[in-house]
Each structure stands twice: as structure tokens, then as C-alpha cells.
Amino acid sequence: MKKITSIDKLEDLGRIQLSQSFFMRDFLYSEIANWYGIQNFPDFPDIAVQNGKQLCEKLLEPLQNKFGRIAIRSAYRSPKINQLGNEKNLSCANNEKNFASHIWDYPNDRGYGATACIVIPSFLELYDKDQANWQQIAYWIHNHLPYSRLEFFPKLCAFNINWHEQPLREIYSYIQPRGYLLRSENVDPSFEKFYPDL
């Protein structure tokens, strides 16, 4: 697919099915884009679609199959949207840090990747009772899915989940205890004891 130069091409992009449950349109919504009246679509649609398919097929579909419907909070960002979010201090890292992350159609120094920030509604009641339970989800994903990086946030226990060609296997949290839960692809013990109820 060529660059988006018309509403028809944008609609065509949105209709591309990335996996059984997800379409490209699901990942293009942006509060920043809406508020500032800026378009949010990829410079290189084919690359964004290719990486989005990996994210959906390898990570989001298995999560949804296990835990029920997942809600997408933030996903694809164009470089223009992401840079504006960074400049306005809207919780966006700079573009270079978001290549192969929220910016799906540009690689970082290790290759291509894609990130979505998601919420698992079925987990919210458990999380609201004891915020430490975010680790159950983290450990379950670590043991079952080929993620690259997870990043957890206090509001709604939302988390970034990243697929990458060369996965890091890192888990970071802004929820207490804040910091890295795991930081090495070589650390791969069995964590079943941490999620007995999942």
C-alpha cells in the first residue's frame, strides 16, 4: 500500500485485518491527534501492517483468548504525533525511543517492532483490591508469550506490550514496587507459583 493520500486510502488501511479479532483501524485512535487536529497514520503503511500483524497474532490474540476482551488504550503513533506528545509532556518518549515501539513503521537499532498499550478488563477487580497483583499478569505473559518488553502503569493496570524481531524479554513497572521486574533474556525461571489463580 502506498502512502495515505486520500480518505479512501485511509479507509482501506483501516479495513486491513491484522488477526482474527483486530483490524488496523483499532490501533489508529489517538487522543493527541484528536485534540490537536493532526492525522495519525503511518508513513509506510505496509511496514506498519506487517509489524502490527506480529503484535496481534503473537501477543494480543493469545492474551484475549486467555483473559477475555482486551481494550486498546494507545497503539500506533505517527512520528509527528509522537513528537508532539513528547514536546507537550504527554507521556510520549522521543521518536528515537519509540521507533519499533509505538512508531511501528520505523526500526530501531535492533530492527522492527510494534507496541500497544492495553487494559485487561477482567483483571481490573482483582487489581483494584491489591495493586501488587499486576505481577501475576507479567509473569503469565513471560512464561507463555514471545513478548519483547512489558511496561506497567498505575491507572487501570494498563501496560505496554511490545513485539520485536529481537526480543529483550524485559518487564518494567511504574506500579510499586517500581522498577525492573526482569531485565535479562537469560533469566527464564518458572513463575507458575506467582499466578495460581490465572
C-alpha positions in Angstrom: 0.0 0.0 0.0 1.3 3.4 -0.9 1.3 6.5 1.4 -2.1 7.6 2.6 -3.1 10.5 0.3 -6.9 10.3 0.4 -9.8 9.3 2.7 -10.4 6.2 0.5 -6.8 5.0 1.1 -7.2 5.7 4.8 -10.4 3.6 4.9 -8.6 0.8 3.0 -5.8 0.9 5.6 -8.3 0.7 8.5 -10.0 -2.3 6.9 -6.9 -4.4 6.9 -7.4 -7.4 9.2 -4.3 -7.9 11.4 -5.5 -11.0 13.1 -8.7 -12.9 13.9 -10.1 -10.1 16.2 -8.2 -7.0 15.2 -8.1 -4.5 12.3 -5.7 -1.7 11.6 -8.4 0.8 12.4 -8.4 -0.4 16.1 -4.8 0.9 16.5 -5.0 4.4 14.9 -7.1 6.2 17.5 -5.1 8.9 19.3 -6.3 11.5 21.8 -3.3 13.7 20.9 -4.3 13.6 17.2 -7.9 14.3 18.1 -7.2 17.2 20.4 -4.6 18.9 18.1 -6.4 18.1 14.9 -3.4 16.2 13.4 -3.7 13.0 11.3 -2.3 9.8 12.7 -1.4 7.2 10.1 1.9 5.6 9.0 4.4 7.0 6.5 5.0 3.4 5.4 1.7 1.5 5.7 2.9 -1.9 4.6 5.6 -2.0 7.2 3.2 -0.8 9.9 0.7 -3.6 8.9 3.4 -6.2 8.8 4.6 -5.4 12.3 1.0 -4.9 13.6 0.2 -8.4 12.4 3.0 -9.8 14.5 1.9 -7.9 17.6 -1.7 -9.1 17.2 -1.1 -12.7 16.2 1.7 -13.4 18.7 0.7 -11.4 21.7 -2.8 -9.8 21.6 -4.8 -12.7 20.4 -3.4 -15.2 22.9 -4.0 -12.6 25.7 -7.6 -12.2 24.6 -8.1 -15.9 24.3 -6.9 -16.3 27.9 -8.4 -13.3 29.7 -11.3 -12.2 27.5 -11.6 -9.0 25.6 -8.7 -6.6 25.8 -9.1 -2.8 25.5 -6.6 -0.8 23.4 -5.6 2.5 25.1 -2.9 3.6 22.7 -1.1 1.9 19.9 0.3 3.2 16.6 1.6 6.8 16.6 3.0 8.6 13.6 6.4 10.3 14.2 4.6 13.6 14.0 2.0 12.7 16.7 4.6 11.1 18.9 7.0 14.0 18.7 4.1 16.4 19.6 3.2 14.2 22.5 6.8 14.3 23.7 7.1 18.1 23.3 3.9 18.7 25.2 4.9 16.3 28.0 2.0 13.9 27.2 3.7 10.7 28.3 5.4 10.0 25.0 9.1 9.2 24.8 11.0 10.9 21.9 10.8 9.5 18.4 14.1 7.6 18.6 13.0 5.7 21.7 9.6 5.0 20.1 10.9 3.6 16.8 9.9 -0.1 16.8 7.6 0.6 19.6 4.6 2.9 19.2 6.0 4.0 15.9 5.5 0.7 14.1 6.9 1.7 10.6 10.4 2.8 11.7 13.0 0.4 13.0 15.2 1.0 16.0 18.9 -0.2 16.1 17.8 -3.8 16.6 15.1 -4.0 13.9 11.3 -3.7 13.7 8.7 -3.9 16.3 5.2 -2.7 17.5 3.7 -1.8 20.8 0.1 -1.4 22.1 -0.9 -0.1 25.5 -3.8 -2.3 26.7 -6.1 -2.9 29.6 -7.5 -6.3 30.6 -11.0 -5.5 31.9 -11.4 -9.0 33.5 -8.3 -8.3 35.7 -9.4 -4.8 37.0 -11.4 -6.0 40.0 -8.5 -8.1 41.2 -6.1 -5.3 40.6 -8.2 -2.7 42.4 -8.1 -4.9 45.5 -4.3 -5.4 45.5 -2.1 -3.5 43.1 0.7 -6.0 43.6 -1.3 -8.4 41.5 0.0 -6.8 38.3 2.9 -9.1 38.7 0.6 -12.1 38.0 -0.1 -10.9 34.5 3.5 -10.0 34.0 4.7 -13.5 35.0 2.0 -15.2 33.0 3.0 -13.3 29.8 6.6 -14.0 30.5 6.0 -17.8 30.6 3.6 -18.0 27.7 4.2 -15.3 25.1 7.1 -14.1 22.9 7.0 -10.5 24.1 10.0 -8.2 24.0 9.1 -5.6 26.6 6.3 -5.0 29.1 5.7 -1.7 30.9 3.0 -1.4 33.6 1.2 1.8 34.6 -0.9 2.5 37.8 -4.1 3.7 36.0 -6.3 0.7 35.2 -3.2 -1.5 35.3 -2.7 -0.6 31.7 0.5 -1.9 30.2 2.6 -1.5 27.0 3.2 -4.9 25.4 5.9 -4.9 22.7 6.6 -7.4 19.9 10.1 -7.1 18.4 12.1 -9.1 15.9 14.9 -9.4 18.5 13.1 -9.5 21.9 14.6 -8.1 25.0 12.4 -10.0 27.5 12.2 -7.1 29.9 9.5 -6.1 32.4 9.3 -2.7 33.9 6.7 -1.2 36.2 5.6 2.3 37.3 3.4 0.5 39.9 5.0 -0.4 43.2 7.5 -2.0 43.5 8.6 0.4 40.8 11.5 -0.6 38.5 12.5 -3.7 36.6 10.9 -7.0 37.5 13.0 -8.8 34.8 15.8 -7.4 32.7 17.6 -10.2 31.0 16.6 -12.6 28.3 18.7 -15.2 30.1 16.5 -15.1 33.2 13.8 -17.6 32.4 12.8 -19.5 35.6 9.4 -20.9 36.0 7.0 -18.4 37.6 3.8 -20.5 37.8 3.7 -20.1 41.6 3.1 -16.3 41.1 -0.2 -16.7 39.1 -2.1 -19.7 40.7 -5.5 -18.1 40.0 -4.9 -17.2 36.3 
